[in-house]
Amino acid sequence: MPRVKQFNQEEVVEKAVHLFWEKGFHATSMQDIVDTLGINRASIYDTFGSKRELFNLTIDRYKNQNVERVSNFLFRHSNIREGLHLLFESSIDEGLDKNKPNGCFIVNTTSELGDDPELNQKLVENKTAFEKIYFDYLKLGVEQSQVSPYKDLKEIASYLFTLQAGIKVISNLHQSREDLMKIVSTGLTVLN
C-alpha cells in the first residue's frame, strides 16, 4: 500500500520560498531543505523531483503572490500618484525590515541566476506581469485625467518596474528611509 503524504504541499512550497529567499539557490543544500521543510529526502524527490524543480515552484509562487498583492494594492487607490507613492513607500519599509530576508526574492534570483536560460524565462514573465500592472494603472490615470495622454505609458511602466527593483537592491545597503523616499519622489516626476 502506498504511503500517504503527511504534509501540505502549499505550506511546504511557502517554507521553501523563505529558505531560498534567505540563502539563495546555490547556498541552499538538500539538508537545509530537509531540515526547513521537515520532510525526508525521499518525499521531497518524490513530490518535487529535484531541488531545481522545487526552486522553480517557489519562484512561481512568489511571483504570483506579489503580482496579485501589488495589483490589489494599486487599484485600491484611485489617486494614481498617491497609489504609486504608497506602493514604493511600502517597498522601502519591507526592504528595511530586519525581520525579512534582504531584498526581493526575484531580484536576488536575477542577480544569482539571471544567465540561466530556463530561469530567465520565468524572470522575464515576472517583469512582463509587473509592467502590465503598472501600464493598466497608468491607463486608468489617463482615463481619469490624472496622467497625460501624451505620456508613453509602456516606457513609464517599464521604468516603474526598474525603480521598484532598484529600491529593493538599494535598501540592502541600509540607506536611510528618508534617502530612499527622495529617490521615489524624484522617480515619480516621470508623471509630471
MIMITOR-119132 format. One record per residue (C-alpha): residue number from 1; residue in one letter; x, z, y. Coordinates in nm, 2 decimals. Layout:
seq: NUM, type: A, xx: X, zz: Z, yy: Y
...
//
This chain:
seq: 1, type: M, xx: 0.00, zz: 0.00, yy: 0.00
seq: 2, type: P, xx: 0.15, zz: -0.10, yy: 0.34
seq: 3, type: R, xx: 0.23, zz: 0.18, yy: 0.58
seq: 4, type: V, xx: 0.01, zz: 0.22, yy: 0.88
seq: 5, type: K, xx: 0.18, zz: 0.22, yy: 1.22
seq: 6, type: Q, xx: 0.17, zz: 0.57, yy: 1.37
seq: 7, type: F, xx: 0.23, zz: 0.46, yy: 1.73
seq: 8, type: N, xx: 0.05, zz: 0.29, yy: 2.02
seq: 9, type: Q, xx: 0.23, zz: -0.04, yy: 2.08
seq: 10, type: E, xx: 0.13, zz: -0.05, yy: 2.45
seq: 11, type: E, xx: 0.27, zz: 0.30, yy: 2.51
seq: 12, type: V, xx: 0.59, zz: 0.21, yy: 2.33
seq: 13, type: V, xx: 0.64, zz: -0.10, yy: 2.54
seq: 14, type: E, xx: 0.58, zz: 0.11, yy: 2.86
seq: 15, type: K, xx: 0.85, zz: 0.36, yy: 2.75
seq: 16, type: A, xx: 1.08, zz: 0.07, yy: 2.68
seq: 17, type: V, xx: 1.02, zz: -0.07, yy: 3.03
seq: 18, type: H, xx: 1.16, zz: 0.25, yy: 3.18
seq: 19, type: L, xx: 1.45, zz: 0.26, yy: 2.94
seq: 20, type: F, xx: 1.57, zz: -0.09, yy: 3.01
seq: 21, type: W, xx: 1.50, zz: -0.04, yy: 3.38
seq: 22, type: E, xx: 1.72, zz: 0.26, yy: 3.39
seq: 23, type: K, xx: 2.00, zz: 0.14, yy: 3.17
seq: 24, type: G, xx: 1.98, zz: -0.24, yy: 3.18
seq: 25, type: F, xx: 1.97, zz: -0.47, yy: 2.87
seq: 26, type: H, xx: 2.33, zz: -0.47, yy: 2.77
seq: 27, type: A, xx: 2.39, zz: -0.09, yy: 2.81
seq: 28, type: T, xx: 2.08, zz: -0.01, yy: 2.61
seq: 29, type: S, xx: 2.17, zz: 0.04, yy: 2.24
seq: 30, type: M, xx: 1.94, zz: 0.03, yy: 1.94
seq: 31, type: Q, xx: 2.00, zz: 0.40, yy: 1.91
seq: 32, type: D, xx: 1.88, zz: 0.45, yy: 2.27
seq: 33, type: I, xx: 1.57, zz: 0.26, yy: 2.18
seq: 34, type: V, xx: 1.51, zz: 0.46, yy: 1.86
seq: 35, type: D, xx: 1.56, zz: 0.79, yy: 2.05
seq: 36, type: T, xx: 1.35, zz: 0.70, yy: 2.35
seq: 37, type: L, xx: 1.06, zz: 0.53, yy: 2.17
seq: 38, type: G, xx: 1.05, zz: 0.80, yy: 1.89
seq: 39, type: I, xx: 1.01, zz: 0.54, yy: 1.61
seq: 40, type: N, xx: 1.26, zz: 0.43, yy: 1.35
seq: 41, type: R, xx: 1.46, zz: 0.11, yy: 1.35
seq: 42, type: A, xx: 1.26, zz: -0.05, yy: 1.07
seq: 43, type: S, xx: 0.94, zz: 0.00, yy: 1.26
seq: 44, type: I, xx: 1.10, zz: -0.14, yy: 1.58
seq: 45, type: Y, xx: 1.23, zz: -0.45, yy: 1.40
seq: 46, type: D, xx: 0.90, zz: -0.49, yy: 1.20
seq: 47, type: T, xx: 0.69, zz: -0.47, yy: 1.52
seq: 48, type: F, xx: 0.90, zz: -0.63, yy: 1.78
seq: 49, type: G, xx: 1.15, zz: -0.84, yy: 1.59
seq: 50, type: S, xx: 1.46, zz: -0.76, yy: 1.79
seq: 51, type: K, xx: 1.60, zz: -0.58, yy: 2.09
seq: 52, type: R, xx: 1.57, zz: -0.90, yy: 2.29
seq: 53, type: E, xx: 1.21, zz: -0.96, yy: 2.19
seq: 54, type: L, xx: 1.12, zz: -0.61, yy: 2.29
seq: 55, type: F, xx: 1.30, zz: -0.66, yy: 2.62
seq: 56, type: N, xx: 1.10, zz: -0.98, yy: 2.68
seq: 57, type: L, xx: 0.78, zz: -0.79, yy: 2.63
seq: 58, type: T, xx: 0.90, zz: -0.53, yy: 2.88
seq: 59, type: I, xx: 0.97, zz: -0.80, yy: 3.14
seq: 60, type: D, xx: 0.62, zz: -0.95, yy: 3.09
seq: 61, type: R, xx: 0.46, zz: -0.61, yy: 3.11
seq: 62, type: Y, xx: 0.64, zz: -0.51, yy: 3.43
seq: 63, type: K, xx: 0.57, zz: -0.85, yy: 3.59
seq: 64, type: N, xx: 0.20, zz: -0.84, yy: 3.51
seq: 65, type: Q, xx: 0.15, zz: -0.48, yy: 3.63
seq: 66, type: N, xx: 0.33, zz: -0.55, yy: 3.95
seq: 67, type: V, xx: 0.16, zz: -0.88, yy: 4.02
seq: 68, type: E, xx: -0.18, zz: -0.70, yy: 3.98
seq: 69, type: R, xx: -0.07, zz: -0.40, yy: 4.18
seq: 70, type: V, xx: 0.07, zz: -0.60, yy: 4.48
seq: 71, type: S, xx: -0.23, zz: -0.83, yy: 4.49
seq: 72, type: N, xx: -0.48, zz: -0.54, yy: 4.48
seq: 73, type: F, xx: -0.28, zz: -0.36, yy: 4.75
seq: 74, type: L, xx: -0.26, zz: -0.65, yy: 4.99
seq: 75, type: F, xx: -0.62, zz: -0.77, yy: 4.95
seq: 76, type: R, xx: -0.75, zz: -0.42, yy: 5.03
seq: 77, type: H, xx: -0.60, zz: -0.46, yy: 5.38
seq: 78, type: S, xx: -0.79, zz: -0.71, yy: 5.60
seq: 79, type: N, xx: -0.53, zz: -0.69, yy: 5.87
seq: 80, type: I, xx: -0.26, zz: -0.92, yy: 5.73
seq: 81, type: R, xx: 0.04, zz: -0.79, yy: 5.93
seq: 82, type: E, xx: -0.06, zz: -0.43, yy: 5.86
seq: 83, type: G, xx: -0.10, zz: -0.51, yy: 5.49
seq: 84, type: L, xx: 0.24, zz: -0.66, yy: 5.46
seq: 85, type: H, xx: 0.40, zz: -0.39, yy: 5.67
seq: 86, type: L, xx: 0.24, zz: -0.12, yy: 5.45
seq: 87, type: L, xx: 0.35, zz: -0.31, yy: 5.13
seq: 88, type: F, xx: 0.71, zz: -0.32, yy: 5.24
seq: 89, type: E, xx: 0.70, zz: 0.04, yy: 5.36
seq: 90, type: S, xx: 0.58, zz: 0.13, yy: 5.01
seq: 91, type: S, xx: 0.86, zz: -0.07, yy: 4.86
seq: 92, type: I, xx: 1.11, zz: 0.12, yy: 5.07
seq: 93, type: D, xx: 0.96, zz: 0.45, yy: 4.97
seq: 94, type: E, xx: 0.98, zz: 0.35, yy: 4.60
seq: 95, type: G, xx: 1.34, zz: 0.23, yy: 4.64
seq: 96, type: L, xx: 1.45, zz: 0.56, yy: 4.80
seq: 97, type: D, xx: 1.26, zz: 0.77, yy: 4.55
seq: 98, type: K, xx: 1.54, zz: 0.95, yy: 4.35
seq: 99, type: N, xx: 1.29, zz: 1.02, yy: 4.06
seq: 100, type: K, xx: 1.27, zz: 0.64, yy: 3.98
seq: 101, type: P, xx: 1.53, zz: 0.41, yy: 3.85
seq: 102, type: N, xx: 1.73, zz: 0.23, yy: 4.12
seq: 103, type: G, xx: 1.59, zz: -0.10, yy: 4.25
seq: 104, type: C, xx: 1.33, zz: -0.32, yy: 4.09
seq: 105, type: F, xx: 1.34, zz: -0.39, yy: 3.72
seq: 106, type: I, xx: 1.31, zz: -0.77, yy: 3.77
seq: 107, type: V, xx: 1.57, zz: -0.78, yy: 4.05
seq: 108, type: N, xx: 1.81, zz: -0.57, yy: 3.83
seq: 109, type: T, xx: 1.75, zz: -0.80, yy: 3.54
seq: 110, type: T, xx: 1.81, zz: -1.11, yy: 3.76
seq: 111, type: S, xx: 2.15, zz: -0.96, yy: 3.85
seq: 112, type: E, xx: 2.24, zz: -0.88, yy: 3.49
seq: 113, type: L, xx: 2.09, zz: -1.17, yy: 3.30
seq: 114, type: G, xx: 1.99, zz: -1.44, yy: 3.55
seq: 115, type: D, xx: 2.21, zz: -1.70, yy: 3.39
seq: 116, type: D, xx: 2.03, zz: -1.67, yy: 3.06
seq: 117, type: P, xx: 1.81, zz: -1.99, yy: 3.03
seq: 118, type: E, xx: 1.53, zz: -1.82, yy: 2.83
seq: 119, type: L, xx: 1.51, zz: -1.52, yy: 3.05
seq: 120, type: N, xx: 1.55, zz: -1.73, yy: 3.36
seq: 121, type: Q, xx: 1.21, zz: -1.89, yy: 3.29
seq: 122, type: K, xx: 1.04, zz: -1.55, yy: 3.30
seq: 123, type: L, xx: 1.22, zz: -1.47, yy: 3.63
seq: 124, type: V, xx: 1.10, zz: -1.80, yy: 3.78
seq: 125, type: E, xx: 0.75, zz: -1.72, yy: 3.66
seq: 126, type: N, xx: 0.77, zz: -1.38, yy: 3.84
seq: 127, type: K, xx: 0.89, zz: -1.54, yy: 4.16
seq: 128, type: T, xx: 0.61, zz: -1.80, yy: 4.14
seq: 129, type: A, xx: 0.35, zz: -1.54, yy: 4.08
seq: 130, type: F, xx: 0.46, zz: -1.33, yy: 4.38
seq: 131, type: E, xx: 0.49, zz: -1.63, yy: 4.61
seq: 132, type: K, xx: 0.13, zz: -1.73, yy: 4.52
seq: 133, type: I, xx: 0.01, zz: -1.38, yy: 4.61
seq: 134, type: Y, xx: 0.18, zz: -1.40, yy: 4.95
seq: 135, type: F, xx: 0.06, zz: -1.75, yy: 5.00
seq: 136, type: D, xx: -0.30, zz: -1.66, yy: 4.93
seq: 137, type: Y, xx: -0.28, zz: -1.36, yy: 5.15
seq: 138, type: L, xx: -0.13, zz: -1.56, yy: 5.44
seq: 139, type: K, xx: -0.40, zz: -1.83, yy: 5.38
seq: 140, type: L, xx: -0.66, zz: -1.55, yy: 5.43
seq: 141, type: G, xx: -0.48, zz: -1.47, yy: 5.75
seq: 142, type: V, xx: -0.51, zz: -1.82, yy: 5.87
seq: 143, type: E, xx: -0.89, zz: -1.82, yy: 5.78
seq: 144, type: Q, xx: -0.93, zz: -1.50, yy: 5.98
seq: 145, type: S, xx: -0.73, zz: -1.64, yy: 6.28
seq: 146, type: Q, xx: -0.45, zz: -1.37, yy: 6.22
seq: 147, type: V, xx: -0.18, zz: -1.62, yy: 6.12
seq: 148, type: S, xx: -0.12, zz: -1.95, yy: 6.30
seq: 149, type: P, xx: -0.25, zz: -2.25, yy: 6.10
seq: 150, type: Y, xx: 0.07, zz: -2.43, yy: 6.21
seq: 151, type: K, xx: 0.29, zz: -2.20, yy: 6.01
seq: 152, type: D, xx: 0.45, zz: -2.32, yy: 5.68
seq: 153, type: L, xx: 0.27, zz: -2.07, yy: 5.45
seq: 154, type: K, xx: 0.46, zz: -2.18, yy: 5.14
seq: 155, type: E, xx: 0.80, zz: -2.12, yy: 5.31
seq: 156, type: I, xx: 0.69, zz: -1.79, yy: 5.45
seq: 157, type: A, xx: 0.56, zz: -1.68, yy: 5.11
seq: 158, type: S, xx: 0.90, zz: -1.76, yy: 4.96
seq: 159, type: Y, xx: 1.07, zz: -1.57, yy: 5.24
seq: 160, type: L, xx: 0.85, zz: -1.26, yy: 5.19
seq: 161, type: F, xx: 0.94, zz: -1.26, yy: 4.82
seq: 162, type: T, xx: 1.30, zz: -1.27, yy: 4.92
seq: 163, type: L, xx: 1.26, zz: -1.00, yy: 5.18
seq: 164, type: Q, xx: 1.09, zz: -0.77, yy: 4.92
seq: 165, type: A, xx: 1.36, zz: -0.83, yy: 4.66
seq: 166, type: G, xx: 1.63, zz: -0.77, yy: 4.93
seq: 167, type: I, xx: 1.47, zz: -0.44, yy: 5.02
seq: 168, type: K, xx: 1.49, zz: -0.33, yy: 4.66
seq: 169, type: V, xx: 1.86, zz: -0.42, yy: 4.64
seq: 170, type: I, xx: 1.95, zz: -0.26, yy: 4.98
seq: 171, type: S, xx: 1.76, zz: 0.06, yy: 4.90
seq: 172, type: N, xx: 2.02, zz: 0.10, yy: 4.62
seq: 173, type: L, xx: 2.28, zz: 0.15, yy: 4.89
seq: 174, type: H, xx: 2.08, zz: 0.45, yy: 5.01
seq: 175, type: Q, xx: 2.03, zz: 0.33, yy: 5.36
seq: 176, type: S, xx: 1.81, zz: 0.53, yy: 5.58
seq: 177, type: R, xx: 1.43, zz: 0.47, yy: 5.57
seq: 178, type: E, xx: 1.45, zz: 0.40, yy: 5.94
seq: 179, type: D, xx: 1.71, zz: 0.13, yy: 5.90
seq: 180, type: L, xx: 1.51, zz: -0.03, yy: 5.62
seq: 181, type: M, xx: 1.19, zz: -0.03, yy: 5.83
seq: 182, type: K, xx: 1.38, zz: -0.21, yy: 6.11
seq: 183, type: I, xx: 1.46, zz: -0.48, yy: 5.86
seq: 184, type: V, xx: 1.09, zz: -0.51, yy: 5.77
seq: 185, type: S, xx: 0.99, zz: -0.52, yy: 6.13
seq: 186, type: T, xx: 1.24, zz: -0.79, yy: 6.21
seq: 187, type: G, xx: 1.14, zz: -0.98, yy: 5.89
seq: 188, type: L, xx: 0.78, zz: -0.98, yy: 5.97
seq: 189, type: T, xx: 0.84, zz: -1.15, yy: 6.31
seq: 190, type: V, xx: 0.82, zz: -1.47, yy: 6.10
seq: 191, type: L, xx: 0.44, zz: -1.44, yy: 6.15
seq: 192, type: N, xx: 0.47, zz: -1.44, yy: 6.53
//
